[in-house]
């Protein structure tokens, strides 16, 4: 590996695979630290990481043994046709692992959504989008296996009567539909979050956490552009950028999907979005746990939400809504307020604020 085209896919793959691995490790550690069992979204993100590592391994094989970064004529002249055969097989594996890694990442995000929000219509929409994502991944896999007939014609063009469909077009179509599923998954919770009963500053901060995932859409668009400029006549030389962006997309997606879960390990919680760290430390509140199945409700569910009257020891009272207090904890603990459990004995919550007074909700 002596050229930039050869070195760059390996270097980028190593760095971002390490970041994704660290993110998933921290996610699992955060769950263990809070003594929470692993859920479907955790298992899905682990599977996504396994597929990503397989994708990275294929990228490295393509560079080391498949002639990636070199002109096809140079590969044949210096190493013979064998590297091209290895690369053609490797490219099929790359296509399948790219799709499965993204599929598990998106399903992990959707599983996460359905545990945070319990609005029936929202959950139904999440399941439908999940089905669309799975069907998209299956279509990519089927293209990899069926586009060339017989299958071996992918790497052996001497087979009599063999033929292939338009491979570049298939990459473009599946890439474009991938962007559509990205937008569907990432935009799904935004209306519900906007209607949550909470302070505007916290709401904007929460929206920021979810919308940061749209950066993956930018990566998907760049990847699609590289595929449009891919040349099969000199595939080994034109493919490095496509390999890089195809690896970056699931790697960044996995990392961003883990951020809400590992957020408690990195700071004092989402309350820091509206307060400085010093201020939040001085006014930190310690809550008893609420019911693990207490849902985040949108404004549309406010009639069923628990509105409570809060009184101070000085006699003043104010009405609050429990999701307003605890929405950040629901996200940090990846469950519907699973870090706070309501006392089944007296059905009240005591909030002790340091240096101030004791509040009791009834």
C-alpha positions in Angstrom: 0.0 0.0 0.0 2.0 2.9 -1.3 -0.6 5.4 -2.7 -3.2 7.6 -1.1 -6.0 5.6 -2.8 -4.8 2.5 -1.2 -4.1 3.9 2.3 -7.2 6.1 2.8 -9.8 3.3 2.9 -7.9 1.4 5.5 -7.0 4.4 7.6 -10.6 5.8 7.6 -12.0 2.3 8.3 -9.8 1.7 11.2 -10.5 5.0 12.9 -14.3 5.0 12.5 -14.6 1.3 13.3 -12.8 2.0 16.6 -15.1 5.0 17.3 -18.2 2.9 16.7 -16.9 0.0 18.8 -16.1 2.4 21.7 -19.6 3.9 21.4 -21.3 0.5 21.6 -19.1 -0.6 24.5 -20.0 2.6 26.4 -23.6 2.0 25.6 -23.5 -1.5 27.2 -21.5 -0.2 30.1 -24.1 2.6 30.7 -26.8 -0.1 30.8 -24.9 -2.2 33.2 -24.0 0.7 35.4 -27.7 1.5 35.8 -28.4 -2.3 36.3 -30.7 -2.4 33.4 -31.3 -5.5 31.2 -30.3 -5.3 27.6 -33.3 -4.6 25.3 -34.0 -5.2 21.6 -32.4 -1.9 20.6 -29.1 -2.9 22.4 -29.0 -6.3 20.7 -29.7 -4.7 17.3 -26.9 -2.1 17.7 -24.5 -4.9 18.6 -25.5 -6.8 15.4 -25.0 -3.6 13.5 -21.5 -3.3 14.9 -20.7 -6.9 14.0 -21.7 -6.3 10.4 -19.7 -3.0 10.4 -16.6 -4.8 11.5 -17.1 -7.4 8.7 -17.5 -4.5 6.3 -14.2 -3.0 7.5 -12.5 -6.4 7.1 -13.8 -6.6 3.5 -12.4 -3.1 2.8 -9.0 -4.1 4.1 -9.1 -7.3 2.0 -10.0 -5.3 -1.1 -7.0 -3.1 -0.6 -4.5 -5.7 0.4 -5.5 -8.5 -1.9 -8.0 -7.0 -4.4 -6.0 -4.2 -6.0 -8.2 -1.3 -4.7 -6.6 2.0 -5.4 -4.8 0.8 -8.5 -5.8 0.9 -12.2 -7.2 -2.4 -13.5 -4.5 -2.5 -16.2 -1.7 -2.1 -13.5 -3.3 -4.8 -11.4 -3.4 -7.3 -14.2 0.1 -6.4 -15.5 1.7 -6.7 -12.0 -0.3 -9.3 -10.2 -2.4 -11.1 -12.9 -6.2 -11.5 -12.9 -6.5 -13.2 -9.4 -6.8 -9.9 -7.5 -9.7 -8.8 -9.7 -11.5 -12.1 -8.9 -10.9 -11.5 -5.2 -12.2 -7.9 -5.5 -15.3 -8.9 -7.3 -16.2 -11.4 -4.6 -15.3 -8.8 -1.9 -17.6 -6.2 -3.5 -20.6 -8.5 -3.1 -19.8 -9.0 0.6 -19.4 -5.2 1.0 -22.8 -4.6 -0.5 -24.5 -7.1 1.8 -22.7 -6.1 5.0 -23.4 -2.4 4.3 -27.1 -3.0 4.0 -27.4 -5.3 7.0 -25.4 -3.0 9.2 -27.6 -0.1 8.3 -30.7 -2.2 8.7 -29.8 -3.2 12.3 -28.8 0.4 13.1 -32.2 1.7 12.0 -34.2 -1.0 13.7 -32.2 -0.3 16.9 -33.3 3.4 16.7 -36.9 2.3 16.0 -36.9 -0.1 19.0 -35.5 2.8 21.1 -38.3 5.0 19.9 -41.0 2.5 20.9 -39.6 2.2 24.4 -39.5 5.9 24.9 -42.8 6.8 23.4 -45.9 4.7 24.1 -48.4 6.6 21.8 -50.1 3.7 19.9 -50.2 5.5 16.5 -46.5 6.3 16.9 -45.6 2.7 17.7 -47.6 1.5 14.7 -45.7 4.0 12.4 -42.4 2.8 13.9 -43.2 -0.9 13.1 -44.3 0.0 9.5 -41.1 1.9 8.9 -39.1 -1.0 10.4 -40.8 -3.3 8.0 -39.8 -1.0 5.1 -36.2 -0.9 6.3 -36.1 -4.7 6.4 -37.6 -5.0 2.9 -35.0 -2.5 1.6 -32.1 -4.5 3.1 -33.5 -7.7 1.6 -33.7 -6.0 -1.8 -30.1 -5.0 -1.6 -29.1 -8.5 -0.7 -31.2 -10.0 -3.5 -29.6 -7.6 -6.0 -26.2 -8.8 -4.9 -27.1 -12.4 -5.5 -29.4 -12.1 -8.6 -28.1 -9.3 -10.7 -25.6 -11.5 -12.4 -26.6 -14.9 -13.7 -25.1 -17.3 -13.1 -23.9 -16.0 -9.8 -20.2 -16.8 -10.6 -20.4 -14.4 -13.5 -19.8 -11.6 -11.0 -16.1 -12.6 -10.9 -15.7 -14.9 -13.9 -16.7 -13.1 -17.1 -15.6 -16.1 -19.3 -18.7 -18.2 -18.3 -20.7 -18.8 -21.5 -24.1 -17.1 -21.8 -23.5 -15.3 -18.5 -24.9 -11.8 -18.1 -25.3 -9.0 -15.5 -27.9 -6.3 -15.1 -27.0 -2.6 -14.7 -25.0 -2.8 -11.5 -24.3 0.9 -11.2 -28.0 1.7 -11.6 -28.9 -0.9 -8.8 -26.4 0.9 -6.5 -28.0 4.2 -7.2 -31.5 3.0 -6.7 -30.8 1.2 -3.5 -28.7 4.2 -2.3 -31.5 6.6 -3.0 -34.1 4.5 -1.2 -31.7 4.2 1.7 -31.8 8.0 2.0 -35.6 7.9 2.1 -35.6 5.4 4.9 -33.0 7.5 6.8 -35.4 10.5 6.6 -38.4 8.5 7.7 -36.6 7.0 10.7 -35.0 10.3 11.9 -38.1 12.4 11.3 -40.6 10.1 13.0 -40.3 11.3 16.6 -39.9 15.0 15.9 -43.7 16.0 15.9 -44.1 14.0 19.1 -41.1 15.6 20.8 -42.4 19.0 19.8 -45.7 18.4 21.5 -44.2 17.2 24.8 -45.1 19.3 27.8 -41.7 20.7 28.8 -39.7 23.9 28.8 -38.9 25.2 25.4 -35.1 25.2 26.1 -35.2 21.5 27.0 -37.5 20.8 24.1 -35.1 22.4 21.6 -32.2 20.6 23.2 -34.0 17.3 22.9 -34.8 17.9 19.3 -31.2 18.6 18.7 -30.2 15.2 20.1 -32.6 13.5 17.7 -31.9 15.7 14.6 -28.1 15.3 14.8 -28.8 12.0 13.2 -29.6 13.8 9.9 -25.9 14.1 9.5 -26.0 10.5 8.4 -28.3 11.6 5.5 -25.6 13.9 4.4 -23.1 11.0 4.4 -25.6 8.9 2.4 -26.0 11.6 -0.2 -22.2 11.9 -0.6 -22.0 8.1 -0.9 -24.6 8.1 -3.6 -22.7 10.8 -5.5 -19.5 8.6 -5.4 -21.5 5.7 -6.8 -22.8 7.8 -9.7 -19.2 8.5 -10.7 -18.2 4.9 -10.3 -16.6 3.4 -13.4 -16.8 -0.4 -13.9 -14.2 -0.2 -16.7 -11.6 0.8 -14.1 -13.4 -0.3 -10.9 -10.4 -0.9 -8.6 -9.2 2.7 -9.2 -12.6 4.5 -9.0 -14.0 2.6 -6.0 -11.9 3.8 -3.0 -14.2 6.8 -2.3 -17.3 4.7 -2.5 -15.8 2.2 -0.1 -14.9 4.9 2.3 -18.3 6.5 2.4 -20.1 3.1 2.4 -18.2 2.3 5.6 -18.6 5.8 7.1 -22.4 5.7 6.8 -23.1 2.7 9.2 -20.1 3.7 11.5 -21.5 7.2 12.1 -25.0 5.9 12.3 -24.0 3.4 15.1 -22.2 6.1 17.0 -25.0 8.6 16.8 -27.6 5.9 17.8 -25.6 5.3 21.0 -25.3 8.9 22.0 -28.6 9.3 23.9 -27.8 6.1 25.9 -24.2 7.0 26.8 -25.1 10.7 27.5 -25.3 10.1 31.3 -21.7 8.9 31.3 -20.5 12.2 29.6 -22.2 14.8 31.8 -24.9 15.7 34.2 -27.8 15.0 31.9 -30.0 16.9 29.5 -30.7 19.5 32.2 -27.3 21.0 31.2 -28.9 22.0 27.9 -30.6 24.9 29.7 -28.2 25.4 32.6 -24.5 25.7 33.1 -22.8 22.7 34.8 -22.1 24.7 37.9 -25.7 25.9 38.3 -27.1 22.4 37.7 -24.8 20.9 40.3 -26.0 23.5 42.9 -29.6 22.9 42.2 -29.5 19.1 41.5 -32.6 17.2 42.4 -32.8 13.7 43.7 -35.9 11.9 42.7 -37.4 8.6 43.8 -38.0 6.3 41.0 -41.1 6.5 38.9 -42.9 3.6 37.5 -40.7 1.9 34.8 -43.6 1.8 32.4 -44.5 5.5 32.8 -44.6 6.8 29.2 -43.6 10.0 27.6 -46.8 11.5 26.4 -47.4 14.1 23.8 -49.7 17.1 24.2 -52.4 15.1 22.6 -52.3 12.7 25.5 -52.2 15.4 28.1 -55.7 14.5 29.4 -54.3 11.1 30.5 -51.0 12.5 31.7 -50.5 12.9 35.5 -50.7 16.5 36.4 -49.7 17.0 40.0 -49.9 19.9 42.5 -46.6 20.8 44.1 -46.5 22.5 47.4 -43.6 23.9 49.4 -43.2 24.0 53.1 -44.0 27.7 52.9 -47.5 27.0 51.6 -47.0 28.0 47.9 -48.2 25.6 45.3 -47.8 25.1 41.5 -49.0 22.5 39.1 -46.5 20.5 37.1 -46.7 17.6 34.6 -44.4 14.7 35.4 -43.0 14.3 31.9 -41.8 17.9 32.1 -39.6 16.9 35.1 -38.4 13.6 33.9 -38.2 13.6 30.1 -34.4 13.9 30.1 -34.1 10.9 32.4 -36.3 8.8 30.1 -33.9 9.4 27.2 -30.7 8.9 29.3 -32.0 5.6 30.7 -33.5 4.4 27.4 -36.8 3.5 28.9 -40.0 5.4 29.7 -38.7 7.1 32.8 -37.1 3.8 33.9 -34.8 5.5 36.4 -37.6 6.7 38.5 -40.2 4.5 40.2 -43.3 5.7 41.9 -43.9 4.5 45.4 -46.7 1.9 45.2 -47.4 2.5 48.9 -48.3 6.2 49.0 -48.4 7.2 45.4 -46.3 10.3 45.9 -42.9 11.6 44.9 -40.6 13.5 47.2 -38.1 15.8 45.5 -35.3 17.1 47.6 -33.5 20.1 46.3 -30.1 20.9 47.8 -29.9 24.2 49.7 -33.6 24.9 49.1 -36.6 23.1 50.4 -38.5 19.8 50.2 -41.4 19.5 47.7 -44.0 16.8 47.7 -46.2 16.0 44.8 -49.7 14.7 45.4 
